[in-house]
Every structure is written in C-alpha cells, then in structure tokens.
Amino acid sequence: MTNVMAPNPVRSQPALGWVLVLTAAAALIVALDQLVVSTAINTIRADLDASMESLEWTVNAFSLSFAALMIPCAEIGDRIGRRRTYLIGLLVFGVASAACALAPSIGLLIAARVVQGAGAALISPAALALLTAATPPARRGSVMGIYAAVMGLAVVGGPLVGGLVTEGLAWQWIFWINVPVIALVTPLAAARLNEMRGGQPLRPDLLGLLLVTASMLGITWGLVRSGSSGWGSAEVLGTLIGGAVLLCALVAWELHTANPMLPMRLFTNREFSAGNASTLLLTASLFSTVFFLAQYLQLGLGNSPVGSGLRYLPWTLPIFFIAPIAGRLQDKIGSRILITTGLTVQGVGLLWIAANAHGHHGYGASVAALIVAGIGTSMAMPAQQSAVMATVAPHQMGKAAGTFSTVRQIGGVLGIAILAAVFAAHGDVTSPSEFSAGFAAAMVAAAVMAFLGAASGLFAAARRPADAPMPAADGPDPEVAGVA
C-alpha cells in the first residue's frame, strides 16, 4: 500500500538542543508522577478518608494503564506521527493532572490516575523515538546520557518533591505543578519539533494490539496485587498465568502475521535483547529501592517526608552528573562494559545499605553506599537506552521505544512486588527494629536483581563504530521524516 498522505513543505532539521530539552521535560514530569505520590499518601488518606487499599491504587492505577498501553501508543505514533502523538499525550496528561488535583473523592482520583497513565504512554515512546531520530549516531551515547540523567533524577527526586510540596503547600499541588510545565512545553514542541512517522500506513495489526494490551494488563495487575492479595491467591495467579498465556499467543501471532505490530525479529538482535533484559532488572532494583527506602527513612529512622527526601540527595546527585559522562564514554567503549560494571557497582552499594540496616547503623553510615549505588545506576542507564535504540532501523524506532518503555515500567512494578514479598517474610511495620530487618532483606534482594542485570549486560555488544550502518530493516526504509 502506498502512502496516500501528501507531504507538507519540509522543515529544516530542528536543533538537537531543542529536541533534547522538549523531550526530556516531558520525560521528567512522567517519571516524577510515578513516585511523587508516595510521600503524600498519608495526607491524601486523611483528606479523602481513603482506605489503605484505595491509596495503593493511586499508585497502581497509573502503572497499569502506563504499562498496558505503551506499545499500542507507540503504534499510534508510527501511524499518525510521533510529534502529533507526543502533543496529544501532553494534553491528555495535563488535563488528567488537573482532574487529579480537583478530585473530591478517592475513586475519582484513581480514575484520573488511569487517564494520566494513558497520557504518559502516549508521551514516552514518542519522545524517545523523536530524540533518537534527531541525534547523530556519533553523539547518541552522550545525548542518551543526558536524557537518562533527567529520568534518574526524577525517579530518586520524586519523594523529595512530593514531601516538599505536600508539607509546604498541599497534596493537590503534586499534580497542579504539571499543568504550567505542559502549558509551556506544548506550544514549543508544536513549533520546534518535526513530524516523523514509522512508515507506510499498512493495515493495522488489531489482534496484536489486543493481545499486547491484555497480556501487559494481566501481568501488571498480578504484580501490583501480589502484595495485598498474596502470591498464591486466585486473583494473582489467574492474572499472571493469563497474562503469560496471552504473551505467548502474542509472540506466536507476531511471528506469522504479514504486518506485525511488534516485529519479533527485533529480539533476535543480541544487543536489543540484552539492553531490554538489563533494563528490566535495573528498574526492578531501582524503583523498589526508592519505594522502600522512603519508608525506611521515615518508619525505621524517624525522619519527616521532607527530611527523607533530602536524604536521597547522595543518590540523586551522582545520577545527574555521572550519566552524561557515561553516555559520552558509551560512544567510545560501547554499552557492554558500562552496563555490567554499572549494575555491579549498584549491587555493591545496595548490599552495603543492607548491611548497615541489619546492624541498625544510622543514616550517616549509608551516605557513601548511596553514592556508590547512584554512580552504578548512572553508568548503566544511558548505555541501556543506546543498546536498544541504536540497533534498530529508523522506521522501527517507535516500536523499539515502546518496547523499552514497557519493559522499564514492568520492571519497576516487578521489583516492588518482589521486595514486598521479601520484606513481609523478614519484617513488619510494628517497630523500627522489625522494619529495619525487613528492609535489610529487601535490599539484599534488590542487589541480587542488580547483579543479574549485570550478567545480562554481558550479552550487549562492544563498541559500535560511529559510521556503522543501521541494522537491516524489514524491507526498504519507509521513514517519513521532516514533515511539517
């Protein structure tokens, strides 16, 4: 089928700096909203008279829709244009953020968080694909390093922002702050970014879209419900098994359909698979540590929400400074060394934190450990993004970005679910000492996940020459870029 869309006059290539700023700004607000709610939970509970299970869904509702819709939203970007999808996602996210702030009940807040997750699913793969396409191969590592620094800063800075806003203003402002940022970014993105599409408008793979959405929903639902319902419950086992069966059906269908939504050929590329596998394990370790460390600092060590957030800074600052440097190194030495070394260093830092918690040492004893863990995370994150995005043809970047973002989201949910089970087996919230015991065991589990991620990084490629051609595409490259 030929492209029936007549191209508009071609714009000049936008400055890379503008593309980086605009896509990173959107990535920042999306990443912040995944964890910023954690330090406002108690305030929301008192204000909306909510149960603990309902409060869990203020976090889980976002994760569910985000993970389930990521790949379908990447497909939408390939069809209607990634800039257009990015702009729609910004508007959806902004409206949903305002609805969260105005929600008079916990039920409406949860519903608004579902819509927020859908907006994030529209934003994330489109932003990553736009940035990758605008970046020359020789600079991709350094640019991804900056992008990773912004993402990492948002992840570990979420509890601090949530604590500061909740104590200084009101919990509603953790959502209101998104609105002016989106109001500024949206017109700039419309004016500065070029449109790009993923190729010819072939017949949509409707069954593939249905299978990927249902499988991600089942797996994510089972993971987020494992803590409250138990791993052996019918609900959790049923959704996890159902999601796994649907995922197998998706793979079988995509291998045989003429126009696959997610070409399985991508996963035959060792670097693409290694990048995604190590990303799953890094985010499982990182997100779960952020989640439990915030509670340990408050329940185990008696700090306030703001005080707890400030104590994240030794972990936050290395990500902000080291990730761009690691990105530049990636251009020279390849992704394998940075992924394996970075995740090993992250694991060492987490084991150090576990030992301090087990010995009931104070926060000061773990400052150096937080710095070490932050350095390790900073080394691995940009290399993982480059390992995934640099190995696909331009017209497949949307699908690759959607896959990478989905893996990252599921990794975070998986990590929290695993650490919650480990914590429950070794401690509880009845006293600071009991909480510290459970936290120490959970940090050992987080370190194990980091070490497994380091092992998977061994399968990533060594340095790719800057002038190496992109991997062969499935047929001629039908990328339509530069359309106004």
C-alpha positions as CSV (number, residue, x, y, z in Angstrom):
1,M,0.0,0.0,0.0
2,T,1.4,3.4,-0.9
3,N,1.4,6.4,1.4
4,V,-1.6,8.4,0.5
5,M,-0.7,11.3,2.7
6,A,0.7,14.2,0.7
7,P,3.7,15.7,2.5
8,N,3.6,19.3,3.6
9,P,6.6,21.6,2.9
10,V,9.7,20.1,4.6
11,R,11.0,21.9,7.6
12,S,14.7,22.3,8.3
13,Q,16.1,19.8,10.9
14,P,15.4,21.2,14.4
15,A,18.3,22.0,16.7
16,L,19.2,18.9,18.7
17,G,19.2,21.0,21.9
18,W,15.6,21.9,21.4
19,V,14.6,18.3,20.8
20,L,16.5,17.2,23.9
21,V,15.0,19.9,26.1
22,L,11.4,19.3,25.0
23,T,11.5,15.5,25.2
24,A,13.4,15.5,28.5
25,A,10.9,17.9,30.0
26,A,8.0,15.6,29.2
27,A,10.0,12.5,30.4
28,L,10.7,14.4,33.7
29,I,7.1,15.0,34.6
30,V,6.1,11.4,33.6
31,A,8.8,9.9,35.8
32,L,8.1,12.2,38.7
33,D,4.4,11.3,38.7
34,Q,5.3,7.6,39.1
35,L,6.7,8.1,42.6
36,V,5.8,11.7,43.8
37,V,2.6,10.3,45.3
38,S,4.5,8.0,47.7
39,T,5.3,10.8,50.3
40,A,1.8,12.3,50.0
41,I,-0.1,9.1,50.8
42,N,-0.8,9.8,54.4
43,T,-2.1,13.3,53.7
44,I,-4.3,12.0,50.9
45,R,-5.7,9.4,53.2
46,A,-6.7,11.9,55.8
47,D,-8.1,14.4,53.4
48,L,-10.2,12.0,51.3
49,D,-10.9,9.5,54.1
50,A,-9.5,6.7,52.0
51,S,-8.6,3.1,52.9
52,M,-5.1,1.8,52.5
53,E,-6.1,-0.4,49.6
54,S,-7.6,2.6,47.8
55,L,-4.4,4.5,48.4
56,E,-2.4,1.7,46.8
57,W,-4.5,2.1,43.7
58,T,-3.5,5.8,43.4
59,V,-0.1,4.4,42.5
60,N,-1.1,1.2,40.8
61,A,-3.7,2.7,38.5
62,F,-1.1,4.8,36.9
63,S,1.3,1.9,36.5
64,L,-1.4,-0.4,35.0
65,S,-2.5,1.9,32.2
66,F,1.0,3.1,31.5
67,A,2.4,-0.4,31.1
68,A,-0.6,-1.8,29.2
69,L,-0.9,1.0,26.7
70,M,2.8,1.7,25.9
71,I,3.2,-0.5,22.8
72,P,-0.2,0.3,21.4
73,C,0.6,4.0,21.8
74,A,3.9,3.5,20.0
75,E,1.9,2.0,17.1
76,I,-0.3,5.1,17.1
77,G,2.8,7.3,16.9
78,D,4.0,5.3,13.9
79,R,0.7,5.9,12.1
80,I,-0.4,9.4,12.9
81,G,3.0,10.9,13.6
82,R,5.2,10.8,16.6
83,R,5.1,14.6,17.2
84,R,1.3,14.6,16.9
85,T,1.1,11.7,19.4
86,Y,3.5,13.4,21.7
87,L,1.4,16.6,21.7
88,I,-1.8,14.6,22.3
89,G,-0.1,12.8,25.2
90,L,0.9,16.1,26.7
91,L,-2.7,17.5,26.5
92,V,-4.1,14.2,28.0
93,F,-1.6,14.2,30.8
94,G,-2.2,17.9,31.6
95,V,-6.0,17.5,31.7
96,A,-5.7,14.3,33.8
97,S,-3.3,16.1,36.2
98,A,-5.8,18.9,36.8
99,A,-8.5,16.3,37.3
100,C,-6.3,14.6,40.0
101,A,-5.9,17.9,41.8
102,L,-9.6,18.6,41.7
103,A,-10.7,15.1,42.7
104,P,-13.2,15.3,45.6
105,S,-13.0,11.5,46.3
106,I,-10.5,8.7,46.2
107,G,-12.5,7.0,43.4
108,L,-12.3,10.0,41.1
109,L,-8.6,10.4,41.9
110,I,-7.9,6.8,40.9
111,A,-9.9,7.3,37.7
112,A,-7.9,10.4,36.9
113,R,-4.6,8.5,37.5
114,V,-5.7,5.9,34.9
115,V,-6.0,8.7,32.4
116,Q,-2.7,10.1,33.5
117,G,-1.1,6.8,32.8
118,A,-2.6,6.7,29.3
119,G,-1.2,10.2,28.6
120,A,2.2,9.0,29.8
121,A,2.0,6.0,27.4
122,L,1.4,8.4,24.6
123,I,4.3,10.6,25.6
124,S,7.2,8.2,26.5
125,P,7.8,6.2,23.3
126,A,7.1,9.1,21.0
127,A,9.6,11.3,23.0
128,L,12.3,8.7,22.9
129,A,11.8,8.0,19.2
130,L,11.9,11.7,18.3
131,L,15.1,12.2,20.3
132,T,16.9,9.2,18.9
133,A,16.0,10.1,15.3
134,A,17.3,13.7,15.8
135,T,20.6,12.6,17.3
136,P,23.6,11.7,15.0
137,P,24.9,8.2,15.7
138,A,28.2,9.5,16.9
139,R,26.5,11.6,19.6
140,R,23.8,9.2,20.6
141,G,25.6,7.9,23.7
142,S,26.2,11.4,25.2
143,V,22.7,12.6,24.4
144,M,21.1,9.5,25.9
145,G,23.3,10.1,29.0
146,I,21.7,13.5,29.5
147,Y,18.2,12.0,28.9
148,A,19.0,9.2,31.4
149,A,20.2,11.7,33.9
150,V,16.9,13.6,33.7
151,M,15.0,10.3,34.1
152,G,17.1,9.1,37.0
153,L,16.9,12.5,38.7
154,A,13.1,12.3,38.5
155,V,12.9,8.8,39.9
156,V,15.0,9.4,43.0
157,G,13.8,13.0,43.4
158,G,10.2,12.1,43.4
159,P,9.9,11.5,47.1
160,L,11.7,14.8,47.8
161,V,9.4,16.8,45.5
162,G,6.4,15.0,47.0
163,G,7.5,15.8,50.6
164,L,8.3,19.4,49.9
165,V,5.1,20.1,48.0
166,T,2.9,18.2,50.5
167,E,4.3,19.9,53.6
168,G,4.8,23.3,52.0
169,L,1.5,23.6,50.1
170,A,-1.0,20.8,49.8
171,W,-1.0,17.3,48.2
172,Q,-3.1,18.6,45.3
173,W,0.0,20.6,44.1
174,I,1.9,17.5,43.3
175,F,-0.5,17.3,40.3
176,W,-1.0,21.1,39.7
177,I,2.7,21.6,39.1
178,N,2.4,19.5,35.9
179,V,-0.1,22.0,34.3
180,P,2.2,25.0,33.8
181,V,5.1,22.8,32.6
182,I,2.8,21.2,30.0
183,A,1.4,24.6,29.0
184,L,4.9,25.8,28.3
185,V,6.2,22.7,26.6
186,T,3.2,22.0,24.3
187,P,3.4,25.1,22.1
188,L,7.2,25.0,21.9
189,A,7.0,21.3,20.8
190,A,4.4,22.1,18.2
191,A,6.6,24.9,16.8
192,R,10.1,23.3,17.1
193,L,9.7,19.6,16.5
194,N,9.4,18.0,13.1
195,E,6.9,15.3,12.4
196,M,8.0,11.8,11.7
197,R,6.2,8.6,11.0
198,G,7.0,4.9,11.2
199,G,6.4,4.1,7.5
200,Q,3.6,3.2,5.2
201,P,0.1,3.1,6.7
202,L,-0.3,-0.7,6.4
203,R,-3.4,-2.5,7.7
204,P,-3.3,-2.3,11.5
205,D,-2.5,-5.4,13.5
206,L,-5.7,-5.2,15.6
207,L,-5.2,-8.7,17.1
208,G,-1.6,-7.9,18.0
209,L,-2.8,-4.6,19.7
210,L,-5.4,-6.5,21.7
211,L,-3.0,-9.3,22.7
212,V,-0.2,-6.9,23.9
213,T,-2.6,-4.7,25.8
214,A,-4.4,-7.7,27.5
215,S,-1.1,-9.5,28.3
216,M,0.6,-6.4,29.8
217,L,-2.6,-5.7,31.8
218,G,-2.8,-9.2,33.2
219,I,0.9,-9.4,34.2
220,T,1.0,-5.9,35.7
221,W,-2.3,-6.5,37.5
222,G,-1.0,-9.7,39.1
223,L,2.3,-8.0,40.2
224,V,0.7,-4.9,41.7
225,R,-1.9,-7.0,43.6
226,S,0.6,-9.6,44.9
227,G,1.3,-7.6,48.0
228,S,-2.2,-7.2,49.3
229,S,-3.8,-10.4,47.9
230,G,-0.8,-12.8,48.2
231,W,1.2,-14.6,45.5
232,G,-0.9,-17.7,46.0
233,S,-4.3,-16.1,45.6
234,A,-6.6,-17.0,42.7
235,E,-6.7,-13.3,41.6
236,V,-2.9,-13.0,41.4
237,L,-2.2,-16.5,39.9
238,G,-5.1,-16.2,37.5
239,T,-4.0,-12.8,36.1
240,L,-0.3,-13.7,36.0
241,I,-0.9,-17.0,34.2
242,G,-3.5,-15.4,31.9
243,G,-1.1,-12.6,31.1
244,A,1.7,-15.1,30.3
245,V,-0.6,-17.2,28.1
246,L,-1.6,-14.1,26.2
247,L,2.0,-13.0,25.8
248,C,2.9,-16.4,24.3
249,A,-0.1,-16.0,21.9
250,L,1.2,-12.6,21.0
251,V,4.6,-13.9,20.1
252,A,3.1,-16.7,18.0
253,W,0.8,-14.3,16.2
254,E,3.5,-11.7,15.6
255,L,5.8,-14.4,14.1
256,H,3.2,-15.3,11.5
257,T,1.2,-12.2,10.6
258,A,2.2,-10.3,7.5
259,N,2.2,-6.8,9.2
260,P,3.3,-7.3,12.8
261,M,2.8,-4.6,15.3
262,L,6.0,-5.7,17.1
263,P,8.4,-7.5,14.8
264,M,9.8,-10.4,16.7
265,R,13.0,-10.0,14.6
266,L,14.0,-7.2,16.9
267,F,14.6,-9.7,19.7
268,T,17.0,-11.8,17.6
269,N,19.3,-8.8,17.9
270,R,21.5,-9.7,20.9
271,E,22.2,-6.1,21.8
272,F,18.5,-5.1,21.7
273,S,17.5,-8.1,23.9
274,A,20.4,-7.6,26.3
275,G,19.5,-3.9,26.7
276,N,15.9,-4.7,27.5
277,A,16.8,-7.5,29.9
278,S,19.2,-5.4,31.8
279,T,16.8,-2.5,31.9
280,L,14.1,-4.8,33.4
281,L,16.4,-5.8,36.2
282,L,17.9,-2.3,36.8
283,T,14.5,-0.7,37.1
284,A,13.2,-3.6,39.2
285,S,16.1,-2.9,41.6
286,L,16.0,0.9,41.4
287,F,12.2,1.5,41.7
288,S,11.8,-1.0,44.5
289,T,14.7,0.6,46.4
290,V,13.3,4.1,46.1
291,F,9.9,2.8,47.3
292,F,11.2,1.0,50.4
293,L,14.0,3.5,51.2
294,A,11.4,6.3,51.6
295,Q,9.5,4.2,54.1
296,Y,12.7,3.1,55.9
297,L,13.9,6.7,56.3
298,Q,10.5,7.6,57.9
299,L,9.4,4.4,59.8
300,G,12.8,3.0,60.6
301,L,14.8,6.1,61.2
302,G,12.0,8.6,62.2
303,N,12.5,11.3,59.5
304,S,9.8,13.6,58.1
305,P,8.8,13.4,54.5
306,V,10.9,16.4,53.6
307,G,13.8,15.1,55.7
308,S,13.5,11.7,54.0
309,G,13.5,13.3,50.5
310,L,16.6,15.4,51.3
311,R,18.4,12.2,52.4
312,Y,18.1,10.9,48.8
313,L,20.5,13.6,47.6
314,P,23.6,11.4,47.8
315,W,21.9,9.0,45.5
316,T,20.4,11.7,43.3
317,L,23.4,13.9,42.6
318,P,25.6,11.1,41.0
319,I,22.9,10.3,38.5
320,F,22.7,13.9,37.5
321,F,26.5,14.3,36.9
322,I,27.7,10.8,36.0
323,A,25.1,9.8,33.5
324,P,26.2,12.4,30.8
325,I,29.8,11.3,31.3
326,A,28.9,7.7,31.0
327,G,26.9,8.5,27.8
328,R,30.0,10.0,26.2
329,L,32.1,7.0,27.3
330,Q,29.5,4.7,25.7
331,D,30.2,6.3,22.3
332,K,33.9,5.2,22.8
333,I,33.8,1.9,24.6
334,G,30.3,0.5,23.9
335,S,27.5,-0.5,26.1
336,R,28.7,-3.8,27.5
337,I,31.3,-2.5,29.9
338,L,29.1,0.2,31.2
339,I,26.0,-2.0,31.8
340,T,27.9,-4.8,33.5
341,T,30.1,-2.5,35.6
342,G,27.4,-0.1,36.5
343,L,24.9,-2.7,37.7
344,T,27.7,-4.5,39.6
345,V,28.5,-1.2,41.4
346,Q,24.8,-0.6,42.0
347,G,24.5,-4.0,43.6
348,V,27.5,-3.5,45.8
349,G,26.0,-0.2,47.1
350,L,22.7,-1.9,47.9
351,L,24.4,-4.7,49.8
352,W,26.3,-2.0,51.8
353,I,22.9,-0.4,52.6
354,A,21.5,-3.8,53.6
355,A,24.4,-4.4,56.0
356,N,24.0,-1.0,57.6
357,A,20.3,-1.6,58.1
358,H,20.9,-5.0,59.5
359,G,23.4,-3.6,62.0
360,H,21.0,-0.8,63.0
361,H,23.5,1.9,61.9
362,G,22.3,5.4,61.4
363,Y,21.8,7.2,58.1
364,G,25.3,8.6,58.1
365,A,26.8,5.1,57.7
366,S,24.9,4.7,54.4
367,V,25.8,8.0,52.7
368,A,28.8,6.5,50.9
369,A,26.7,3.5,50.0
370,L,24.0,5.7,48.4
371,I,26.7,7.5,46.4
372,V,28.1,4.2,45.2
373,A,24.7,2.9,44.2
374,G,23.9,6.2,42.4
375,I,27.2,6.0,40.4
376,G,26.4,2.5,39.3
377,T,22.9,3.4,38.2
378,S,24.3,6.4,36.3
379,M,26.8,4.3,34.4
380,A,24.2,1.7,33.2
381,M,21.1,3.7,32.3
382,P,22.4,5.6,29.2
383,A,24.1,2.5,27.9
384,Q,20.9,0.5,28.1
385,Q,18.9,3.1,26.1
386,S,21.6,3.3,23.5
387,A,21.9,-0.5,23.3
388,V,18.2,-0.7,22.5
389,M,17.6,2.3,20.3
390,A,20.9,2.3,18.3
391,T,20.3,-1.2,16.9
392,V,17.0,-0.6,15.0
393,A,16.2,1.0,11.7
394,P,14.7,4.5,11.8
395,H,11.1,3.3,10.9
396,Q,11.3,0.8,13.8
397,M,12.3,3.4,16.5
398,G,8.7,3.9,17.7
399,K,8.2,0.2,18.3
400,A,11.7,-0.1,19.9
401,A,10.9,2.9,22.2
402,G,7.5,1.4,23.1
403,T,9.1,-1.9,24.0
404,F,11.9,-0.3,26.0
405,S,9.4,1.9,28.0
406,T,7.1,-1.0,28.6
407,V,10.0,-3.2,29.9
408,R,11.1,-0.4,32.2
409,Q,7.6,0.1,33.6
410,I,7.0,-3.6,34.2
411,G,10.5,-3.8,35.8
412,G,9.5,-1.2,38.4
413,V,6.3,-3.0,39.2
414,L,8.0,-6.4,39.4
415,G,10.7,-5.1,41.7
416,I,8.3,-3.6,44.2
417,A,6.2,-6.8,44.2
418,I,9.3,-9.0,44.8
419,L,10.7,-6.7,47.6
420,A,7.3,-6.5,49.2
421,A,7.2,-10.3,49.5
422,V,10.8,-10.4,50.8
423,F,10.0,-7.7,53.4
424,A,6.9,-9.4,54.6
425,A,8.9,-12.6,55.2
426,H,11.6,-11.0,57.3
427,G,10.0,-8.0,59.0
428,D,6.9,-5.8,59.6
429,V,5.9,-2.2,60.4
430,T,5.2,-2.8,64.2
431,S,8.6,-1.3,65.3
432,P,11.6,0.4,63.8
433,S,13.8,-2.7,64.5
434,E,11.4,-5.0,62.8
435,F,11.1,-2.6,59.8
436,S,14.9,-2.4,59.6
437,A,15.1,-6.2,59.5
438,G,12.7,-6.5,56.6
439,F,14.3,-3.6,54.8
440,A,17.7,-5.2,55.1
441,A,16.4,-8.4,53.5
442,A,14.7,-6.4,50.8
443,M,17.9,-4.6,49.9
444,V,19.7,-7.9,49.5
445,A,17.0,-8.9,47.0
446,A,17.4,-5.6,45.2
447,A,21.2,-6.2,45.0
448,V,20.6,-9.7,43.5
449,M,18.5,-8.2,40.8
450,A,21.2,-5.7,40.0
451,F,23.8,-8.4,39.7
452,L,21.5,-10.4,37.4
453,G,21.2,-7.3,35.3
454,A,25.0,-7.0,35.2
455,A,25.1,-10.6,33.9
456,S,22.6,-9.9,31.2
457,G,24.7,-6.9,30.1
458,L,27.5,-9.3,29.1
459,F,25.4,-10.1,26.0
460,A,25.4,-6.5,24.9
461,A,27.7,-5.5,22.0
462,A,31.0,-3.8,22.4
463,R,31.7,-0.5,20.8
464,R,29.8,0.1,17.5
465,P,31.7,2.3,15.1
466,A,30.1,5.7,14.7
467,D,29.8,5.2,10.9
468,A,28.4,1.7,11.1
469,P,25.2,1.3,9.1
470,M,21.9,0.8,10.9
471,P,20.7,-2.8,11.1
472,A,18.8,-4.0,8.1
473,A,15.2,-3.2,8.2
474,D,12.3,-5.4,7.1
475,G,12.3,-4.2,3.5
476,P,13.1,-0.7,2.3
477,D,13.2,2.1,4.9
478,P,9.9,3.9,4.5
479,E,10.6,6.6,7.1
480,V,8.7,9.8,6.5
481,A,10.6,12.4,8.4
482,G,10.8,16.2,8.4
483,V,7.1,16.7,7.5
484,A,5.7,19.9,9.0
